[in-house]
Amino acid sequence: MEGIAPEIAEKVRQLGEKFKNSGQDLGSYLDGLLYDKYLTYWDYIHLDTLLSLQNPKTHFPDEEIFIGYHQITEIYFKLIIHEQKQIVEAEELSVSFFIEKLNRIIRYFRILANSFDVMIRGMEREQFLKFRMALLPASGFQSAQFRMIEIFSTPLENLVHTDIRENFRNHKSIEELFENVYWKRGATDLETGEKTLTLKQFEKKYTNRFLRSANRLKQNTIYDKFQQLSVEDKDNNTLREALRTLDTAVNVNWLLVHIGAAQKYLIAKNKAAAPATGGTNWKQFLPPSFQRITFFPELWSEEELKEWGKHWVEEMITQ
């Protein structure tokens, strides 16, 4: 390779080694590189496709804000699951790696909570109350990725509704645990107690996927990964605080910003609260003190668990 810088020649040699077992010689790959077009930003992120995905159902301008924000939220959820997978799939999980991944997840949830002002202050109430009627029975309740975040985080025992949770401690059946997860009560008909269409649709599409994931993650959730650490590593204060921060970010703060939005859009002075889309009973479902869901219950005192999010709810929700 006369005339070629030694470092370039070495990279070509390394490329030859990399591709020698692929069934094609290096020259074929170099031909592909030669013929390939330059990559552009808009092609790399599929910008035109991305910007074509906001398709309002009504003529109200603020519906596009509503769609865009929820799509952004789901992209952040995907990033969170991406980090969770790295934790649960790590064969040798170091404390530093664990903390770094947790901090990334916490950062994503913090951004989501802070950006919820887009939902609380970024739309006209009258527009929202009208265009939302065209969305029935769809509901943010049907975010499968958020349920996957919960399934990755903790055993299903910790997601059983608080009223019956103690009956399911050390339970073995994933299917029975899943049937009693807390959020299913949030999509029962307010008058009959029967499952809403919103929940029926959600279960039909995602139940098998949730059950497969729950079985695959049995004794391998983020909670379990923490429990499997050495005593010394489990006592790491930075790790424990990161887990506690994640718990409150998901199971308190994320719910509270939703309550703030419901307060603005669904409750008017001297009037009964408007029902949520899909018939979800949000006043019973969203307050963290009503569900008392925590991914890592051993990291909290009995008093903290008893008062889980309670003082915030008392300030934010109309009884």
Backbone torsions as a table, in degrees:
resi	resn	phi	psi	omega
1	MET	NA	58.5	-178.1
2	GLU	-63.2	136.5	179.2
3	GLY	86.2	-5.9	179.4
4	ILE	-100.4	133.3	179.9
5	ALA	-56.5	140.3	-177.4
6	PRO	-53.9	-38.7	-177.5
7	GLU	-68.2	-32.4	177.0
8	ILE	-71.4	-41.9	178.5
9	ALA	-60.5	-37.9	179.4
10	GLU	-67.7	-38.4	177.8
11	LYS	-65.7	-37.8	177.6
12	VAL	-63.8	-41.4	177.6
13	ARG	-61.2	-43.5	179.6
14	GLN	-63.6	-38.3	177.1
15	LEU	-64.8	-38.9	176.9
16	GLY	-60.1	-40.1	177.5
17	GLU	-65.2	-41.8	-177.1
18	LYS	-62.3	-40.9	-171.1
19	PHE	-99.1	0.2	-173.3
20	LYS	-65.6	-25.7	-178.8
21	ASN	-98.4	12.2	-175.5
22	SER	-90.3	-6.6	-177.8
23	GLY	93.1	-4.7	176.5
24	GLN	-131.2	146.5	178.1
25	ASP	-80.9	167.6	-176.8
26	LEU	-60.2	-33.8	-179.1
27	GLY	-58.4	-36.3	179.3
28	SER	-65.8	-40.3	177.8
29	TYR	-67.1	-37.5	178.1
30	LEU	-66.7	-34.8	174.2
31	ASP	-60.7	-44.2	178.8
32	GLY	-60.9	-41.1	178.2
33	LEU	-64.9	-38.4	-178.9
34	LEU	-66.6	-39.7	-175.6
35	TYR	-84.1	-19.4	-175.4
36	ASP	-65.4	146.5	177.3
37	LYS	-78.1	157.6	174.7
38	TYR	-63.8	140.8	179.0
39	LEU	-79.1	138.2	175.7
40	THR	-113.4	158.2	178.3
41	TYR	-57.5	-46.7	-174.7
42	TRP	-68.1	-31.8	176.0
43	ASP	-74.6	-39.4	-176.5
44	TYR	-60.8	-43.1	-178.2
45	ILE	-97.9	8.5	-179.5
46	HIS	51.8	52.0	-172.4
47	LEU	-61.2	-44.2	-178.4
48	ASP	-61.5	-41.1	177.0
49	THR	-64.2	-45.3	-178.7
50	LEU	-57.7	-44.6	-177.0
51	LEU	-78.0	-7.5	178.0
52	SER	-92.9	-0.5	-172.3
53	LEU	-89.6	-2.2	178.9
54	GLN	-95.4	104.2	-174.5
55	ASN	-127.2	87.1	-179.4
56	PRO	-58.9	151.1	177.9
57	LYS	-94.1	-12.4	-178.8
58	THR	-129.4	179.9	179.6
59	HIS	-92.8	1.4	-178.0
60	PHE	-73.8	123.5	-175.1
61	PRO	-57.0	-35.7	-174.8
62	ASP	-72.7	-10.7	176.8
63	GLU	-64.8	-31.2	178.9
64	GLU	-65.3	-35.1	174.7
65	ILE	-62.4	-45.4	-179.1
66	PHE	-59.3	-46.8	179.7
67	ILE	-65.0	-49.7	-176.7
68	GLY	-59.0	-43.0	-178.8
69	TYR	-64.4	-41.5	-179.8
70	HIS	-67.4	-35.3	176.5
71	GLN	-66.1	-41.1	176.4
72	ILE	-60.7	-42.7	178.9
73	THR	-58.6	-44.4	-179.4
74	GLU	-66.1	-32.1	175.7
75	ILE	-66.7	-41.3	176.0
76	TYR	-64.1	-39.5	176.0
77	PHE	-58.9	-40.7	178.7
78	LYS	-61.7	-41.0	178.3
79	LEU	-65.3	-37.7	178.5
80	ILE	-63.7	-46.7	178.6
81	ILE	-62.8	-36.2	176.2
82	HIS	-57.3	-41.3	178.1
83	GLU	-73.8	-38.8	179.0
84	GLN	-61.2	-41.6	179.8
85	LYS	-59.9	-37.0	-179.6
86	GLN	-67.1	-32.6	177.5
87	ILE	-69.9	-51.7	-173.4
88	VAL	-72.9	-22.1	-179.0
89	GLU	-93.4	-4.6	-179.5
90	ALA	-69.2	124.5	179.7
91	GLU	-72.9	-39.4	175.9
92	GLU	-124.9	101.7	-172.7
93	LEU	-92.6	109.3	177.1
94	SER	-84.3	155.2	179.6
95	VAL	-62.1	-41.2	-178.0
96	SER	-64.1	-41.7	177.7
97	PHE	-64.7	-43.3	179.5
98	PHE	-58.7	-48.5	-177.9
99	ILE	-64.0	-41.9	-179.7
100	GLU	-61.0	-44.7	179.9
101	LYS	-67.0	-40.7	177.9
102	LEU	-61.6	-42.5	-179.6
103	ASN	-64.0	-34.9	176.5
104	ARG	-64.5	-44.6	179.9
105	ILE	-62.6	-44.5	179.1
106	ILE	-60.2	-40.9	179.7
107	ARG	-62.0	-42.2	178.8
108	TYR	-62.7	-43.7	-179.7
109	PHE	-68.4	-34.2	178.0
110	ARG	-65.0	-42.2	176.9
111	ILE	-61.3	-43.9	-179.9
112	LEU	-61.9	-44.7	-178.8
113	ALA	-65.7	-43.5	-179.7
114	ASN	-66.2	-34.9	-177.7
115	SER	-78.7	-4.5	-178.7
116	PHE	-67.5	-8.9	171.8
117	ASP	-58.2	-27.2	176.4
118	VAL	-58.6	-38.1	179.7
119	MET	-81.1	-37.7	-174.0
120	ILE	-79.3	-40.3	-175.4
121	ARG	-116.2	-3.9	-170.6
122	GLY	-97.6	5.2	179.6
123	MET	-135.3	150.2	175.1
124	GLU	-77.0	131.9	-176.5
125	ARG	-58.7	-43.7	-177.1
126	GLU	-65.3	-36.9	176.3
127	GLN	-64.9	-45.8	-178.4
128	PHE	-59.1	-46.0	-176.9
129	LEU	-64.6	-21.5	178.0
130	LYS	-90.0	-50.8	-175.0
131	PHE	-69.7	-24.2	179.9
132	ARG	-62.8	-26.3	-178.9
133	MET	-69.8	-20.0	177.1
134	ALA	-82.8	-5.0	-175.8
135	LEU	-100.0	-5.6	-177.2
136	LEU	-60.6	141.7	-1.3
137	PRO	-96.3	22.2	179.5
138	ALA	-61.4	148.7	-178.0
139	SER	-155.1	147.6	173.8
140	GLY	-59.0	-19.2	172.8
141	PHE	-52.9	-28.4	-174.2
142	GLN	-87.0	22.0	176.1
143	SER	-77.0	101.1	-179.4
144	ALA	-66.5	-32.5	-178.4
145	GLN	-66.2	-36.8	177.3
146	PHE	-64.1	-39.8	176.9
147	ARG	-64.9	-34.6	176.8
148	MET	-67.1	-36.3	175.9
149	ILE	-59.5	-41.8	177.8
150	GLU	-64.8	-43.4	-177.7
151	ILE	-65.8	-37.0	176.0
152	PHE	-68.3	-29.5	-170.6
153	SER	-80.1	-37.5	-167.7
154	THR	-154.4	155.1	175.2
155	PRO	-60.2	152.7	-178.0
156	LEU	-60.6	-25.2	177.5
157	GLU	-54.1	-35.6	-178.2
158	ASN	-80.2	-6.0	179.5
159	LEU	-107.1	-1.3	175.5
160	VAL	-68.1	145.4	-177.8
161	HIS	-54.4	140.1	-173.8
162	THR	-57.3	-31.1	-177.5
163	ASP	-63.3	-28.2	-174.7
164	ILE	-125.3	8.8	-172.7
165	ARG	-58.5	-41.5	-177.1
166	GLU	-63.5	-24.6	179.2
167	ASN	-72.0	-12.6	-174.1
168	PHE	-114.8	10.9	177.4
169	ARG	-64.4	136.9	-179.5
170	ASN	60.8	26.5	179.6
171	HIS	-77.8	149.8	-173.5
172	LYS	-103.2	-25.9	-172.2
173	SER	-87.2	111.7	176.9
174	ILE	-60.7	-40.6	-177.2
175	GLU	-62.1	-44.3	-179.3
176	GLU	-70.4	-37.7	175.9
177	LEU	-60.9	-45.4	-178.3
178	PHE	-63.0	-36.2	-179.7
179	GLU	-64.8	-19.8	-176.6
180	ASN	-112.9	17.9	177.8
181	VAL	-64.5	151.3	-169.8
182	TYR	-61.4	-37.6	-170.6
183	TRP	-70.9	-16.9	178.8
184	LYS	-66.2	-31.2	176.9
185	ARG	-68.2	-21.5	-179.7
186	GLY	-75.2	-8.2	179.4
187	ALA	-127.0	43.5	172.1
188	THR	-105.1	147.1	-177.7
189	ASP	-60.1	131.7	-175.5
190	LEU	-63.5	-26.4	-176.3
191	GLU	-98.8	-41.9	-173.6
192	THR	-98.5	-18.2	-175.9
193	GLY	78.5	2.3	179.5
194	GLU	-85.3	160.0	177.8
195	LYS	-62.4	135.1	176.7
196	THR	-75.8	164.1	175.1
197	LEU	-59.9	-35.6	177.7
198	THR	-55.1	-47.0	-179.9
199	LEU	-70.8	-40.5	179.9
200	LYS	-60.9	-43.6	177.4
201	GLN	-60.8	-45.7	-177.3
202	PHE	-62.1	-46.3	-180.0
203	GLU	-64.1	-41.7	-178.2
204	LYS	-61.5	-40.5	-176.9
205	LYS	-79.3	-37.4	-166.4
206	TYR	-117.3	-11.8	-174.0
207	THR	-55.3	-47.6	-178.4
208	ASN	-61.3	-38.9	178.5
209	ARG	-65.7	-43.3	178.8
210	PHE	-62.2	-43.2	-178.8
211	LEU	-66.2	-41.0	176.7
212	ARG	-60.4	-43.8	-179.7
213	SER	-66.6	-42.9	-179.9
214	ALA	-62.9	-39.7	177.5
215	ASN	-68.1	-40.4	179.7
216	ARG	-67.0	-32.5	-177.7
217	LEU	-93.1	4.4	180.0
218	LYS	-58.7	124.8	-176.5
219	GLN	62.0	22.9	178.8
220	ASN	-142.3	20.9	175.7
221	THR	-74.6	176.3	175.9
222	ILE	-60.3	-39.3	174.7
223	TYR	-56.3	-47.8	-178.4
224	ASP	-66.3	-37.7	178.3
225	LYS	-60.2	-38.9	176.8
226	PHE	-66.8	-44.4	-178.5
227	GLN	-63.4	-27.7	-177.2
228	GLN	-82.7	-6.0	178.4
229	LEU	-70.2	162.8	175.3
230	SER	-65.7	160.5	179.6
231	VAL	-57.0	-42.6	-179.3
232	GLU	-62.3	-44.7	-179.4
233	ASP	-68.3	-37.0	178.8
234	LYS	-64.8	-25.5	-179.7
235	ASP	-85.6	0.6	179.7
236	ASN	-63.9	116.3	-174.1
237	ASN	-63.8	-36.5	-179.6
238	THR	-66.2	-40.2	178.1
239	LEU	-66.4	-45.7	-178.7
240	ARG	-62.7	-39.1	179.9
241	GLU	-69.1	-35.9	177.0
242	ALA	-63.7	-41.3	178.4
243	LEU	-65.2	-40.3	178.0
244	ARG	-65.9	-40.4	179.4
245	THR	-64.9	-41.2	176.2
246	LEU	-61.1	-43.4	-179.9
247	ASP	-56.9	-48.5	-178.4
248	THR	-72.5	-32.9	179.2
249	ALA	-61.2	-40.3	-176.5
250	VAL	-86.9	-47.9	-167.4
251	ASN	-96.3	-2.3	173.3
252	VAL	-126.7	-64.2	-171.7
253	ASN	-63.8	-41.9	-178.7
254	TRP	-65.0	-35.3	177.2
255	LEU	-71.8	-37.1	-176.5
256	LEU	-66.1	-37.3	178.7
257	VAL	-67.3	-31.2	175.0
258	HIS	-67.6	-38.0	177.0
259	ILE	-63.3	-38.8	177.7
260	GLY	-60.0	-41.3	178.3
261	ALA	-67.3	-42.1	179.2
262	ALA	-63.3	-37.4	178.0
263	GLN	-58.8	-42.1	-176.6
264	LYS	-73.9	-46.2	-168.6
265	TYR	-92.9	-28.0	-172.5
266	LEU	-106.4	-10.0	-179.8
267	ILE	-121.3	123.1	174.6
268	ALA	-111.7	152.9	-178.6
269	LYS	-58.8	133.4	175.9
270	ASN	62.8	21.3	178.0
271	LYS	-130.5	155.8	176.2
272	ALA	-68.9	150.3	179.6
273	ALA	-64.7	138.1	176.5
274	ALA	-71.3	144.7	178.5
275	PRO	-68.9	150.2	175.7
276	ALA	-74.6	157.7	176.2
277	THR	-62.2	141.5	-178.9
278	GLY	82.9	-1.8	178.4
279	GLY	76.9	14.9	179.2
280	THR	-69.0	136.9	-177.7
281	ASN	-88.1	78.7	-169.3
282	TRP	-62.8	-31.6	-178.8
283	LYS	-68.2	-24.5	175.1
284	GLN	-95.9	-21.5	-171.7
285	PHE	-92.0	-41.9	-172.4
286	LEU	-78.8	-38.6	-175.1
287	PRO	-59.1	122.5	-177.8
288	PRO	-61.9	-27.7	-179.7
289	SER	-71.9	-19.2	178.3
290	PHE	-80.7	-36.1	-177.1
291	GLN	-91.8	-34.9	-177.0
292	ARG	48.2	51.5	176.1
293	ILE	-87.8	127.2	173.7
294	THR	-137.7	135.5	-178.9
295	PHE	-74.5	-29.7	-172.8
296	PHE	-130.4	69.2	-171.0
297	PRO	-60.2	-28.6	-178.7
298	GLU	-68.1	-15.0	-178.4
299	LEU	-88.6	1.8	-178.3
300	TRP	-121.4	147.9	176.4
301	SER	-74.6	163.3	177.9
302	GLU	-59.7	-37.7	180.0
303	GLU	-67.2	-40.9	178.5
304	GLU	-63.7	-40.6	179.1
305	LEU	-67.9	-38.0	-179.7
306	LYS	-64.8	-36.7	-176.9
307	GLU	-100.4	22.1	-172.2
308	TRP	-52.7	104.9	177.0
309	GLY	68.0	7.1	-168.0
310	LYS	-65.3	-45.7	-173.8
311	HIS	-68.0	-30.9	175.8
312	TRP	-67.4	-42.0	-178.9
313	VAL	-64.4	-41.9	-179.2
314	GLU	-60.2	-30.4	179.6
315	GLU	-79.6	-30.7	-168.1
316	MET	-99.5	-24.4	-171.4
317	ILE	-113.9	139.6	177.1
318	THR	-79.1	125.1	-179.3
319	GLN	-79.7	NA	NA
